[in-house]
Amino acid sequence: MHILTIIGTPHKGNTRAIVDLFLNEFKEEQNSFEEVILPRDMENFCYGCANCILRGEDKCPHYNKMTSIVEKIEKADLLILATPVFAMSCSSGLKTVLDHLAYRWLVHRPSKSMFHKVGLIVTTAAGSGIRDTNKLLKNNMFYWGIPKIYKYSVTAMQMQGNYNEYPHKDRIINKIKKKTAKIKKSLKNRKISFKMRLFFNIFKMTQKKGWNPIDAEYWKKQGWLDGKRPY
Ligand SMILES: Cc1cc2nc3c(=O)[nH]c(=O)nc-3n(C[C@H](O)[C@H](O)[C@H](O)COP(=O)(O)O)c2cc1C
């Protein structure tokens, strides 16, 4: 299995510690790992030109930087999105990557590979904002086409902490072990949910009318308008 972690902070704190606990659970097997660390690996904000959606992703002013991230995403079996909660949302580093990937939503030009991945969301917060942040990340993963998405969040109740100091450290490790077992099962037996099939078919109908020519052309080229499916 190839595991890509896109982590929304370079800070070696709570989020890093939780991600590492997950990665440790995958280390014994024949797995390979890659990471995108933000904002180090993508420091540009989306300018809102909408070139990616309307004219093609190669017309994005930040295409070169995003290409290397997209290539890593394409290769991954398990995609981890990890972020601390900042001002009730994900970090701006992670948000800019989400913005630059909006053209890959089901409503536009989803990549076939996404339908075969498993997702994991890791969030940490001092006290509040986890639910909204998880919802944001889950929506993005789902609309990229990922059918099975797991979540794990830790409320640290402190800043600048590390799970090593937490009184509930053992509980965290146990929960991560249990969640990892479920993730491994999903990776071995990948399924397309009813919801994903439904949404794919809804967006297929919208592409038949084709309000955005480049999207409609993409769907046609994939054969998705003629009965082929990405899963
Ligand atoms: C700029 C900033 C904004 C934050 N905003 C929130 C917030 O809205 N809600 C919350 O519960 N914690 C908030 N926190 C606390 C962090 O989410 C929390 O400490 C997190 O675990 C830090 O992760 P890290 O150790 O990986 O950096 C904020 C921290 C910073 C630095």
The ligand as an SDF file (V2000), in Angstrom:
LIG
                    3D

 31 33  0  0  0  0  0  0  0  0999 V2000
   -3.6970   30.3180   15.1260 C   0  0  0  0  0  0  0  0  0  0  0  0
   -4.3490   29.2510   15.9560 C   0  0  0  0  0  0  0  0  0  0  0  0
   -5.7290   29.1390   15.9320 C   0  0  0  0  0  0  0  0  0  0  0  0
   -6.3620   28.1440   16.6900 C   0  0  0  0  0  0  0  0  0  0  0  0
   -7.7280   28.0440   16.6250 N   0  0  0  0  0  0  0  0  0  0  0  0
   -8.3460   27.0690   17.3330 C   0  0  0  0  0  0  0  0  0  0  0  0
   -9.7610   26.9060   17.2780 C   0  0  0  0  0  0  0  0  0  0  0  0
  -10.4750   27.5910   16.5500 O   0  0  0  0  0  0  0  0  0  0  0  0
  -10.3230   25.9340   18.0310 N   0  0  0  0  0  0  0  0  0  0  0  0
   -9.5830   25.1310   18.8540 C   0  0  0  0  0  0  0  0  0  0  0  0
  -10.1310   24.2920   19.5200 O   0  0  0  0  0  0  0  0  0  0  0  0
   -8.2300   25.2330   18.8990 N   0  0  0  0  0  0  0  0  0  0  0  0
   -7.6010   26.1790   18.1630 C   0  0  0  0  0  0  0  0  0  0  0  0
   -6.2230   26.2890   18.2190 N   0  0  0  0  0  0  0  0  0  0  0  0
   -5.4540   25.2960   18.9870 C   0  0  0  0  0  0  0  0  0  0  0  0
   -4.9520   24.1830   18.0790 C   0  0  0  0  0  0  0  0  0  0  0  0
   -5.9420   23.6920   17.2180 O   0  0  0  0  0  0  0  0  0  0  0  0
   -4.4710   22.9810   18.8870 C   0  0  0  0  0  0  0  0  0  0  0  0
   -3.5780   23.3690   19.8950 O   0  0  0  0  0  0  0  0  0  0  0  0
   -3.8570   21.9720   17.9440 C   0  0  0  0  0  0  0  0  0  0  0  0
   -3.7840   20.7240   18.5710 O   0  0  0  0  0  0  0  0  0  0  0  0
   -2.4640   22.4130   17.5220 C   0  0  0  0  0  0  0  0  0  0  0  0
   -1.9190   21.4410   16.6920 O   0  0  0  0  0  0  0  0  0  0  0  0
   -0.3430   21.2730   16.5410 P   0  0  0  0  0  0  0  0  0  0  0  0
    0.1950   20.9640   17.9130 O   0  0  0  0  0  0  0  0  0  0  0  0
   -0.2110   20.1560   15.5820 O   0  0  0  0  0  0  0  0  0  0  0  0
    0.1720   22.5700   16.0210 O   0  0  0  0  0  0  0  0  0  0  0  0
   -5.5850   27.2640   17.4750 C   0  0  0  0  0  0  0  0  0  0  0  0
   -4.1850   27.3910   17.4820 C   0  0  0  0  0  0  0  0  0  0  0  0
   -3.5750   28.3510   16.7310 C   0  0  0  0  0  0  0  0  0  0  0  0
   -2.0690   28.4570   16.7050 C   0  0  0  0  0  0  0  0  0  0  0  0
  1  2  1  0
  2  3  1  0
  2 30  2  0
  3  4  2  0
  4  5  1  0
  4 28  1  0
  5  6  2  0
  6  7  1  0
  6 13  1  0
  7  8  2  0
  7  9  1  0
  9 10  1  0
 10 11  2  0
 10 12  1  0
 12 13  2  0
 13 14  1  0
 14 15  1  0
 14 28  1  0
 15 16  1  0
 16 17  1  0
 16 18  1  0
 18 19  1  0
 18 20  1  0
 20 21  1  0
 20 22  1  0
 22 23  1  0
 23 24  1  0
 24 25  2  0
 24 26  1  0
 24 27  1  0
 28 29  2  0
 29 30  1  0
 30 31  1  0
M  END
$$$$
